[in-house]
Amino acid sequence: MGTSLTPELWRLFAVLLVAAIGVTVVLTAAFDALAVRLLCRRAHKPPTPMPYRPEHARYRPSVPS
């Protein structure tokens, strides 16, 4: 039981192939735009400030052994 490769089958195959390519291109563009938006949002985030450390906490006295 075989199928014949009729022109109608090739037409349907071409339509489905073009539709699959179109969906792939659209989804890829959407995900790329989302990734760029997330990267830009992360890049524009202000850096977190360093916690305040008093001047005398920089040097600790040595502990005798």
Secondary structure, 3 states (H helix, E strand, C coil): CCCCCCHHHHHHHHHHHHHHHHHHHHHHHHHHHHHHHHHHHHHCCCCCCCCCCCHHHCCCCCCCC
